[in-house]
């Protein structure tokens, strides 16, 4: 696995680097080709440690982020999240024969079986009404949701408004 470390407001020690490399090395077994990992470590204003990992292998990518008081605990939680994502991917690939590009990049036999497969427990239908981004933001806040789907009144396109981890907002316009 190729590692690229990015540290913000923290000095990356050899022990921190070694810990991350050792714990993420097991993901090499899951991929058919060499994987690239970008590890970002940040100290937040309240002295919490944020650790984020993005791993790519061909057309397949995994990403996880965690925040904890202790760097090493944060890395452990991050690895658990990534393993959970791999189990979900394995379950999805077993259910669908259409995911050929993913199955070429992942060794399914290496991923441990997930005991409780994820299932959809609720479905909703939306009727989109045209509105501007300010109205969509107000409705999202009123509902208490982390995202809101709306029809942009100016462009006539479907947009997704979402709350980012840093408290700001993002807007995705569907082409």
C-alpha positions as CSV (number, residue, x, y, z in Angstrom):
1,X,0.0,0.0,0.0
2,X,1.3,3.5,-0.9
3,X,0.8,6.0,1.9
4,X,0.6,9.8,1.7
5,X,0.5,11.5,5.0
6,X,-0.9,15.0,5.5
7,X,-0.8,16.6,8.9
8,X,-2.4,19.9,9.9
9,X,-1.4,21.6,13.1
10,X,0.3,18.5,14.4
11,X,3.8,17.0,14.1
12,X,3.6,13.5,12.7
13,X,5.8,11.3,14.8
14,X,7.4,8.0,13.5
15,X,5.2,6.1,16.1
16,X,2.0,7.7,14.7
17,X,3.1,6.9,11.1
18,X,4.0,3.3,12.0
19,X,0.7,2.7,13.9
20,X,-1.4,3.9,10.9
21,X,0.7,1.9,8.4
22,X,0.5,-1.3,10.4
23,X,-3.3,-1.0,11.0
24,X,-4.1,-0.2,7.4
25,X,-1.7,-2.8,6.0
26,X,-4.4,-5.5,6.3
27,X,-6.5,-3.8,3.7
28,X,-3.9,-4.8,1.1
29,X,-5.3,-8.3,1.3
30,X,-8.7,-7.0,0.2
31,X,-7.5,-5.5,-3.0
32,X,-6.4,-7.1,-6.3
33,X,-4.1,-4.2,-7.2
34,X,-1.9,-1.9,-5.1
35,X,-3.9,0.5,-3.1
36,X,-3.1,4.2,-2.4
37,X,-4.0,5.7,0.9
38,X,-4.1,9.4,1.8
39,X,-4.1,9.9,5.6
40,X,-4.9,13.3,7.0
41,X,-4.3,14.1,10.7
42,X,-5.6,17.3,12.2
43,X,-5.7,18.8,15.6
44,X,-9.0,20.6,16.1
45,X,-9.3,23.8,18.2
46,X,-10.6,21.9,21.2
47,X,-7.5,19.6,21.1
48,X,-9.4,16.7,19.6
49,X,-7.6,14.6,17.0
50,X,-9.3,14.2,13.6
51,X,-8.0,11.3,11.4
52,X,-9.3,10.8,7.9
53,X,-8.3,8.1,5.4
54,X,-9.1,7.9,1.7
55,X,-8.1,4.6,0.0
56,X,-8.3,4.1,-3.8
57,X,-7.8,1.1,-6.0
58,X,-8.8,1.5,-9.6
59,X,-12.4,2.5,-9.7
60,X,-13.0,1.6,-6.0
61,X,-12.6,4.0,-3.1
62,X,-13.1,3.8,0.7
63,X,-13.2,6.9,2.9
64,X,-13.7,7.3,6.6
65,X,-13.1,10.1,9.2
66,X,-13.2,10.0,13.0
67,X,-12.6,12.4,15.8
68,X,-11.3,11.4,19.2
69,X,-9.3,12.7,22.2
70,X,-6.6,10.1,21.6
71,X,-5.0,9.7,18.2
72,X,-4.5,5.9,18.6
73,X,-8.1,5.4,19.6
74,X,-9.2,7.4,16.6
75,X,-7.1,5.2,14.3
76,X,-8.7,2.1,15.8
77,X,-12.2,3.5,15.3
78,X,-11.3,4.5,11.7
79,X,-10.2,0.9,10.9
80,X,-13.5,-0.4,12.3
81,X,-15.4,1.9,10.0
82,X,-13.4,0.9,7.0
83,X,-13.9,-2.8,7.7
84,X,-17.6,-2.2,8.0
85,X,-17.6,-0.5,4.6
86,X,-15.8,-3.5,3.1
87,X,-18.4,-5.9,4.6
88,X,-21.2,-3.8,3.1
89,X,-19.4,-3.8,-0.3
90,X,-19.1,-7.6,-0.1
91,X,-22.8,-8.0,0.7
92,X,-23.7,-5.7,-2.2
93,X,-21.5,-7.5,-4.7
94,X,-22.9,-10.9,-3.7
95,X,-26.5,-9.6,-4.3
96,X,-25.7,-7.9,-7.7
97,X,-23.9,-9.4,-10.7
98,X,-23.8,-5.9,-12.3
99,X,-20.9,-4.6,-10.2
100,X,-18.1,-6.1,-12.4
101,X,-15.8,-3.1,-12.1
102,X,-15.9,-3.3,-8.3
103,X,-15.4,-7.1,-8.2
104,X,-12.3,-6.8,-10.4
105,X,-10.7,-4.6,-7.7
106,X,-11.7,-6.4,-4.6
107,X,-10.9,-9.9,-3.3
108,X,-14.2,-11.0,-1.8
109,X,-12.8,-14.1,-0.1
110,X,-10.7,-11.9,2.1
111,X,-13.5,-9.9,3.6
112,X,-15.1,-11.4,6.7
113,X,-18.8,-12.2,6.5
114,X,-21.2,-9.6,7.8
115,X,-23.6,-11.0,10.4
116,X,-26.3,-8.4,10.1
117,X,-26.6,-7.2,6.5
118,X,-27.9,-3.7,6.0
119,X,-31.4,-3.5,4.8
120,X,-33.7,-0.6,3.7
121,X,-36.3,-0.1,6.4
122,X,-38.1,2.9,5.0
123,X,-38.8,4.3,1.6
124,X,-40.1,7.7,0.7
125,X,-41.4,9.4,-2.5
126,X,-40.7,13.0,-3.1
127,X,-42.5,15.5,-5.2
128,X,-40.1,18.3,-5.8
129,X,-41.3,21.9,-5.9
130,X,-39.1,24.7,-7.3
131,X,-37.4,26.9,-4.7
132,X,-34.2,28.8,-4.3
133,X,-31.3,27.7,-2.1
134,X,-32.3,30.0,0.8
135,X,-35.8,28.4,1.0
136,X,-34.3,24.9,0.8
137,X,-31.9,25.7,3.6
138,X,-34.7,27.1,5.8
139,X,-36.8,23.9,5.1
140,X,-33.8,21.6,5.9
141,X,-33.2,23.4,9.2
142,X,-36.9,23.3,10.0
143,X,-37.0,19.5,9.5
144,X,-33.8,19.0,11.4
145,X,-32.2,17.0,8.5
146,X,-28.6,16.8,7.5
147,X,-29.6,17.0,3.8
148,X,-32.5,18.3,1.6
149,X,-33.4,17.5,-2.0
150,X,-35.0,20.2,-4.0
151,X,-35.7,21.5,-7.5
152,X,-33.7,24.7,-8.1
153,X,-36.0,27.4,-9.4
154,X,-33.3,29.1,-11.5
155,X,-31.7,26.2,-13.2
156,X,-34.7,23.7,-13.1
157,X,-32.3,21.0,-12.0
158,X,-32.4,18.7,-8.9
159,X,-30.1,19.8,-6.2
160,X,-29.0,18.2,-2.9
161,X,-28.3,20.6,0.0
162,X,-26.2,19.1,2.8
163,X,-24.5,20.0,6.1
164,X,-20.8,19.5,6.1
165,X,-18.7,18.2,9.0
166,X,-17.4,21.7,9.7
167,X,-20.9,23.1,10.1
168,X,-21.0,24.9,6.7
169,X,-23.3,23.8,3.8
170,X,-22.7,22.2,0.5
171,X,-25.0,22.1,-2.6
172,X,-24.8,19.4,-5.2
173,X,-26.5,20.0,-8.6
174,X,-27.5,16.9,-10.5
175,X,-26.6,17.0,-14.2
